[in-house]
Amino acid sequence: MQMKTLLVGYRAGDLDAKALEGDVVCHVLDVYDRHAIEKAWGAKCVCSPHLPEGPWDLVRFRTGPKVMSGELSLDLLQEIHLLKPAKFELDFVGRERDRNDLLAKIKDDPDRVRSFAATWPASVPGGPRLTFTSFPGCFCHRRLDDGGLALAEVVSRELGPAPRARRLTLLDMGAGCGLVGFLVSSAVPGIALTMVDSHTRAVEASRINSANLGIPADVVLSDDGTPPELDGSFDVFVGNPPYYSEYRIADVFLATAARALKPGGVCYMVCKNADGLRPVQLRHFAEVQVVNRRGYAVLKSQKGK
Ligand SMILES: C[S@@+](CC[C@H](N)C(=O)[O-])C[C@H]1O[C@@H](n2cnc3c(N)ncnc32)[C@H](O)[C@@H]1O
């Protein structure tokens, strides 16, 4: 019988054919990584917020300060411990001292099961104080993101508190734990909310926050926006994308906004550097207005009617 191996924390660029010999399953948290691994290696992937049940003969865990946050490392180490694999290998990327620090944190009481969930408050002017739940790996964990808050404030102010004759459909792309969409919905009456994120823990947090806050939301796991059948169905699009990829991810967000919005629908994107994002946004929309808030720029565009 072939040895059953679970790889945790690996991305497409970290793998080689040797690592994938035998009965190997790659666990990933983000559907983008699933697609990259399947495309490059044709390897078996499980994309889920928590590790898949065994039994596993071997679990290999790749981590380190440049691979993931310390808290996500501890959370996944705890999940690995609970899986009770026959063998465990730590593929630590970084200094020996950091590796020892990480292992020391779990050595004292390895059987204590810790919760890594956090709750924190957020609100926009005119809206109630909401309590958000987040998890390691999900953006943002334990703290409010000022860019997301600036975006929620600008959009809530523009949509206003007055009741309207019909519901407004709002798409929050890269929703994380749902900060922007839930804040806008808490201050603007009659919003029908859809959220998209590529990260399974973000989707898990948004669904929990939707239930806890009593704000219904359709939450979709996708790294390529909403499905084509939703094209042309949203009044408002909000996005606070990561900016580490030379605007490649911002471009995916804007392409989604351009097709998902109704004619006349409005797209709001938040960033630090309006000059960097403006030309990307102009690839998808005819004009861009900038609204400054909290040291961030919210770039607003309207889809042609
Ligand atoms: C900067 S965070 C913003 C989270 C939240 N909107 C906020 O303001 O706090 C960006 C989010 O985009 C998600 N993301 C990155 N690439 C994505 C993609 N291709 N499709 C959907 N979501 C993506 C990340 O998982 C992350 O949750």
PDBQT file of the ligand as one rigid body, heavy atoms in Angstrom, charges set to zero:
ROOT
HETATM    1  C1  LIG A 401      -7.010  43.602   1.424  1.00  0.00    +0.000 C 
HETATM    2  S1  LIG A 401      -8.097  42.248   1.712  1.00  0.00    +0.000 S 
HETATM    3  C2  LIG A 401      -9.636  43.117   1.947  1.00  0.00    +0.000 C 
HETATM    4  C3  LIG A 401     -10.615  42.415   2.840  1.00  0.00    +0.000 C 
HETATM    5  C4  LIG A 401     -11.863  43.237   3.189  1.00  0.00    +0.000 C 
HETATM    6  N1  LIG A 401     -12.579  43.640   2.015  1.00  0.00    +0.000 N 
HETATM    7  C5  LIG A 401     -11.464  44.467   3.975  1.00  0.00    +0.000 C 
HETATM    8  O1  LIG A 401     -11.511  45.560   3.432  1.00  0.00    +0.000 OA
HETATM    9  O2  LIG A 401     -11.104  44.313   5.152  1.00  0.00    +0.000 OA
HETATM   10  C6  LIG A 401      -8.211  41.544   0.121  1.00  0.00    +0.000 C 
HETATM   11  C7  LIG A 401      -9.065  40.284   0.034  1.00  0.00    +0.000 C 
HETATM   12  O3  LIG A 401      -9.095  39.879  -1.340  1.00  0.00    +0.000 OA
HETATM   13  C8  LIG A 401      -9.062  38.478  -1.392  1.00  0.00    +0.000 C 
HETATM   14  N2  LIG A 401      -8.613  38.095  -2.743  1.00  0.00    +0.000 N 
HETATM   15  C9  LIG A 401      -7.358  38.100  -3.253  1.00  0.00    +0.000 A 
HETATM   16  N3  LIG A 401      -7.378  37.702  -4.529  1.00  0.00    +0.000 NA
HETATM   17  C10 LIG A 401      -8.674  37.459  -4.846  1.00  0.00    +0.000 A 
HETATM   18  C11 LIG A 401      -9.344  37.031  -6.027  1.00  0.00    +0.000 A 
HETATM   19  N4  LIG A 401      -8.685  36.773  -7.173  1.00  0.00    +0.000 N 
HETATM   20  N5  LIG A 401     -10.674  36.874  -5.990  1.00  0.00    +0.000 NA
HETATM   21  C12 LIG A 401     -11.369  37.126  -4.842  1.00  0.00    +0.000 A 
HETATM   22  N6  LIG A 401     -10.789  37.534  -3.692  1.00  0.00    +0.000 NA
HETATM   23  C13 LIG A 401      -9.459  37.702  -3.701  1.00  0.00    +0.000 A 
HETATM   24  C14 LIG A 401      -8.146  38.069  -0.255  1.00  0.00    +0.000 C 
HETATM   25  O4  LIG A 401      -8.361  36.723   0.132  1.00  0.00    +0.000 OA
HETATM   26  C15 LIG A 401      -8.556  39.080   0.821  1.00  0.00    +0.000 C 
HETATM   27  O5  LIG A 401      -9.588  38.579   1.618  1.00  0.00    +0.000 OA
ENDROOT
TORSDOF 0
